[in-house]
Amino acid sequence: MRVSDKMNQNQFLNNIQKNRSELNGLQNQAATMKSINKPSDDPLGAAKVLQTRTENKNLEQFDRNILFATSFLENTESTLAQVSETLVRAKELALQGASDTNGGIPRAMIAEEVSQIARTIVELSNRRFGDRFIFAGHKTDVQPFTPDGEFRGDSGQIQTQTHKAQFIPINISGAQVFLGEELGYQGALKRQWEVPTDVEALQNYKISEAEKELEREMELEDELYTRGPASIDRAQRVSDGDPITGKIGVNIFGIMTTLEAALRTNDKFSIQSALEPLDQAVNQISLARAEIGGRLNQMSSISEGLQKNIVENKAQNSLIEDADLFKVMTDLNKADTALKSTLETSKRAMTQSLLDFLG
């Protein structure tokens, strides 16, 4: 086959282009320390890297969700700790008021402090986290309790996603904590909350919540409120359920109002009858704090798992896409030498003509 000068020139150009392309790729690897800088470098490896990066983005978002939820729960727990302290103080005052040595004016003075404690509990029940009321259920923009202790929120649970298809409630409704509503056996929080996973389930959930809210409003309208000895007697029957409302928990606001009234009217029997309900109120707050503590522990455990998965994914990506510096530098020197040799050879060959072979 006849080899023309044109063919030689094309061959030289192709070799130079090939060497330059290889050298450019190695220079990019040396500069970025990555063996995969574009999908064409390793299509399968690039697909695995992109998949892992996407998964890490999701895991990092879950971790941010947990961080917010943890702050919300810690704020709630701190608030309930203050409520517990005020109730313990109210119990101490009730013990003083129940003593025969404190009668007349002393009990009236104790009633003033009890009144201050009651107002403090109302303020704590309306505590915010940022711009959200923490005990209002889903109605986080509505103040949950009036100064008289009337609940304006709902029993909704704010769910936060902590992993794929895993949700954890981050709030406890004020109706449970302060009014003793929807408490199970021996005051334990009940109801298993499930997050809707499709449109139909979401619609059913909304209808169910609306029905529960309507039912609760009807119960409040029919509920018979009493005060003084009659109210105290109802609170004493917490373990068997309130004979009128059927509630297992205690209404903390009602207990404080009744205690204050008993102190102001110098009713020793009613003051003594308030001691057990106050203990039950403290236990009710302790149950809520225990529930929050369990959720915090769960959040911490999930966060540790997420962090571990993130580190493992990054290590896996590093094995796939990180360049071997020693190998890259060695190959870079080889490619540079090959390019220089090609250029030198091409220079000598391309400068020759037919006259160089005539003599």
BELDA-V505027 format. One record per backbone hydrogen bond with DSSP energy under -0.5 kcal/mol. CO is the residue of the C=O (numbers start at 0). NH is the residue of the N-H. E is the energy in kcal/mol with one decimal. If there is no record, write none. Layout:
BEGIN
CO | NH | E
CO | NH | E
END
This chain:
BEGIN
1 | 3 | -0.7
3 | 7 | -1.8
4 | 8 | -2.5
5 | 9 | -2.4
6 | 10 | -2.2
7 | 11 | -2.6
8 | 12 | -2.5
9 | 13 | -2.5
10 | 14 | -2.3
11 | 15 | -2.3
12 | 16 | -2.7
13 | 17 | -2.4
14 | 18 | -2.5
15 | 19 | -2.6
16 | 20 | -2.5
17 | 21 | -2.3
18 | 22 | -2.5
19 | 23 | -2.7
20 | 24 | -2.1
21 | 25 | -2.0
22 | 26 | -2.2
23 | 27 | -2.1
24 | 28 | -2.0
25 | 29 | -2.4
26 | 30 | -2.2
27 | 31 | -2.8
28 | 32 | -2.2
32 | 322 | -1.8
34 | 36 | -0.6
37 | 40 | -2.3
37 | 41 | -0.6
38 | 41 | -0.8
41 | 45 | -3.2
42 | 46 | -2.0
43 | 47 | -2.0
44 | 48 | -2.4
45 | 49 | -2.5
46 | 50 | -2.1
47 | 51 | -2.3
48 | 52 | -2.5
49 | 53 | -2.2
50 | 54 | -2.1
51 | 55 | -2.4
52 | 56 | -2.1
53 | 57 | -1.9
54 | 58 | -2.5
55 | 59 | -2.7
56 | 60 | -1.8
57 | 61 | -2.4
58 | 62 | -2.2
59 | 63 | -1.9
60 | 64 | -2.3
61 | 65 | -2.3
62 | 66 | -2.1
63 | 67 | -2.2
64 | 68 | -2.8
65 | 69 | -3.0
66 | 70 | -2.0
67 | 71 | -2.4
68 | 72 | -2.8
69 | 73 | -2.7
70 | 74 | -2.2
71 | 75 | -2.1
72 | 76 | -2.9
73 | 77 | -2.3
74 | 78 | -2.0
75 | 79 | -2.5
76 | 80 | -2.0
77 | 81 | -1.6
78 | 82 | -2.0
79 | 83 | -2.7
80 | 84 | -2.0
81 | 85 | -2.1
82 | 86 | -2.2
83 | 87 | -2.2
84 | 88 | -2.0
85 | 89 | -2.2
86 | 90 | -2.3
87 | 91 | -2.0
88 | 92 | -2.3
89 | 93 | -2.3
90 | 94 | -2.2
91 | 95 | -1.9
92 | 96 | -2.7
93 | 97 | -2.0
94 | 98 | -0.7
95 | 98 | -0.8
98 | 101 | -1.3
100 | 102 | -0.7
102 | 105 | -1.2
103 | 107 | -1.5
104 | 108 | -2.3
105 | 109 | -2.3
106 | 110 | -2.3
107 | 111 | -1.2
108 | 112 | -1.3
109 | 113 | -2.4
110 | 114 | -2.3
111 | 115 | -1.9
112 | 116 | -2.4
113 | 117 | -2.5
114 | 118 | -2.0
115 | 119 | -2.2
116 | 120 | -2.4
117 | 121 | -1.9
118 | 122 | -2.3
119 | 123 | -2.5
120 | 124 | -2.3
121 | 125 | -0.9
122 | 125 | -0.7
123 | 126 | -1.6
126 | 133 | -2.0
128 | 130 | -0.5
128 | 131 | -1.6
131 | 128 | -3.2
131 | 133 | -0.5
132 | 135 | -0.9
133 | 171 | -0.5
134 | 173 | -2.3
135 | 138 | -1.4
135 | 153 | -1.4
137 | 139 | -2.0
138 | 141 | -1.8
139 | 132 | -2.3
143 | 151 | -4.1
143 | 152 | -0.7
145 | 148 | -2.3
149 | 145 | -1.9
156 | 158 | -0.7
157 | 169 | -2.6
159 | 161 | -0.5
159 | 167 | -2.2
162 | 165 | -2.1
165 | 161 | -2.0
165 | 162 | -1.3
167 | 159 | -1.9
172 | 175 | -0.8
172 | 176 | -1.9
173 | 177 | -2.7
173 | 178 | -0.9
174 | 178 | -0.6
174 | 180 | -2.6
175 | 179 | -0.6
177 | 251 | -2.7
177 | 252 | -0.6
179 | 182 | -0.5
179 | 248 | -1.4
181 | 189 | -1.0
183 | 186 | -2.0
184 | 187 | -1.7
187 | 183 | -4.0
190 | 192 | -0.6
197 | 201 | -2.2
198 | 202 | -2.4
199 | 203 | -2.3
200 | 204 | -2.2
201 | 205 | -2.3
202 | 206 | -2.3
203 | 207 | -2.5
204 | 208 | -2.5
205 | 209 | -2.3
206 | 210 | -2.3
207 | 211 | -2.2
208 | 212 | -2.2
209 | 213 | -2.3
210 | 214 | -2.5
211 | 215 | -2.4
212 | 216 | -2.2
213 | 217 | -2.1
214 | 218 | -2.1
215 | 219 | -2.3
216 | 220 | -1.9
217 | 221 | -1.8
218 | 222 | -1.2
222 | 224 | -0.7
226 | 229 | -0.7
227 | 231 | -2.0
228 | 232 | -2.4
229 | 233 | -1.5
230 | 234 | -1.9
231 | 235 | -1.7
232 | 236 | -0.6
233 | 236 | -0.9
234 | 237 | -1.1
236 | 239 | -0.7
236 | 240 | -0.8
237 | 240 | -0.9
241 | 245 | -1.9
246 | 241 | -3.0
249 | 251 | -0.9
250 | 254 | -2.2
251 | 255 | -2.3
252 | 256 | -2.3
253 | 257 | -2.5
254 | 258 | -2.6
255 | 259 | -2.3
256 | 260 | -2.3
257 | 261 | -2.5
258 | 262 | -2.3
259 | 263 | -2.4
260 | 264 | -2.0
261 | 266 | -2.7
262 | 265 | -0.8
265 | 267 | -1.0
266 | 270 | -1.9
267 | 271 | -2.5
268 | 272 | -2.2
269 | 273 | -0.8
270 | 273 | -0.7
271 | 274 | -1.2
272 | 276 | -0.7
273 | 277 | -1.8
274 | 278 | -1.8
275 | 279 | -2.4
276 | 280 | -2.3
277 | 281 | -2.1
278 | 282 | -2.3
279 | 283 | -2.2
280 | 284 | -2.1
281 | 285 | -2.3
282 | 286 | -2.3
283 | 287 | -1.7
284 | 288 | -2.4
285 | 289 | -2.4
286 | 290 | -2.3
287 | 291 | -2.2
288 | 292 | -2.6
289 | 293 | -2.2
290 | 294 | -1.9
291 | 295 | -2.6
292 | 296 | -2.3
293 | 297 | -2.1
294 | 298 | -2.7
295 | 299 | -2.5
296 | 300 | -2.3
297 | 301 | -2.5
298 | 302 | -2.6
299 | 303 | -2.1
300 | 304 | -1.9
301 | 305 | -2.5
302 | 306 | -2.6
303 | 307 | -2.1
304 | 308 | -2.3
305 | 309 | -2.6
306 | 310 | -2.2
307 | 311 | -2.3
308 | 312 | -2.5
309 | 313 | -2.2
310 | 314 | -2.2
311 | 315 | -2.3
312 | 316 | -2.5
313 | 317 | -2.1
314 | 318 | -1.8
315 | 319 | -1.4
316 | 320 | -3.0
317 | 321 | -1.7
320 | 34 | -4.0
320 | 35 | -0.9
322 | 324 | -0.9
323 | 327 | -3.0
324 | 328 | -2.6
325 | 329 | -2.1
326 | 330 | -2.9
327 | 331 | -2.5
328 | 332 | -2.1
329 | 333 | -2.0
330 | 334 | -2.8
331 | 335 | -2.4
332 | 336 | -2.3
333 | 337 | -2.7
334 | 338 | -2.3
335 | 339 | -2.2
336 | 340 | -2.4
337 | 341 | -2.3
338 | 342 | -2.6
339 | 343 | -2.4
340 | 344 | -2.7
341 | 345 | -2.7
342 | 346 | -2.1
343 | 347 | -1.9
344 | 348 | -2.5
345 | 349 | -2.5
346 | 350 | -0.9
348 | 351 | -0.8
352 | 355 | -1.0
353 | 356 | -1.3
354 | 357 | -1.1
END
